[in-house]
Amino acid sequence: MSLFRIATYNIHKGVQGLGPRRRLEIHNLGHAVEQFDADLICLQEVRAFNRQQARRFQHWPDQGQAEFLAPEGYSAAYRTNAVTRHGEHGNALLSRWPLLWHQHENISDHRFEQRGLLHAEVLVKTRSLHVIVVHLGLLHASRVRQIRQLHDYIGREVPPHAALVVAGDFNDWGDTVETMMAGFGLFNHPERPVPTFQSRLPLVQLDHVYARGLSAVRSFTPRGAIWGRMSDHLPLLVDFDWDRA
């Protein structure tokens, strides 16, 4: 069996805490991402830049967070979801394998939430894998419409028999998204939830890796109190049996 690992992680823009107690966690996140030893790392709430935070924190990285977090030898793809007064943030994909191309689609449902998806094709050994990184809205009705848009996007942009992973922060506290995803052939793993939110006392799984054409082996979150400091989400890691893809 040849294991292939995918991680998804909402990094909360690399900063934690409120007001004067806000602290920079991007350097700790860099060490954390290396520990995943994942083939693909799907990230949400990734800053390309933020002028205000760069002035506030002495050790704010000179690079965009996607490039800063990429382990040595990995390629990084980033696309903006939201433009704010002081900067921008979006989704990123870090890949141990060659990235053939990547593109973005705006899936914003209303003017108060800027959302998007990042779609990339990765060459794993000699096989193609399509990867879509998403961050869905906070409102139930928005998520339903965004999943429908995702379905239409996949039908338009992903070959019907291609292996496909859709990973990210789905913001769904129920089973609506899972039911809709299964309806067009993308399945979650495992059957029992792996809570990822709130990171200090995780009670619900908001982060998921849905797949078709891949055989999942196990899903887990890393252990240890440090994970509750770095983001309000825990990372989710899923191992696949690549030989059975």
GIVEN-V405970 format. One record per helix or strand of 2 or more residues. SS is the DSSP state (@ for helix, = for strand). FROM is the first residue (numbers start at 1). TO is the last residue. If there is no record, write none. Layout:
ss=(SS & SS)
from=(FROM & FROM)
to=(TO & TO)
This chain:
ss=(= & @ & = & @ & = & @ & = & @ & @ & = & = & = & = & = & @ & = & @ & @ & = & = & @ & = & @)
from=(3 & 12 & 15 & 19 & 23 & 26 & 40 & 51 & 65 & 75 & 87 & 98 & 116 & 127 & 140 & 163 & 176 & 199 & 207 & 215 & 227 & 236 & 242)
to=(10 & 14 & 16 & 21 & 24 & 36 & 50 & 56 & 69 & 83 & 95 & 106 & 124 & 135 & 157 & 169 & 183 & 201 & 212 & 220 & 230 & 241 & 244)
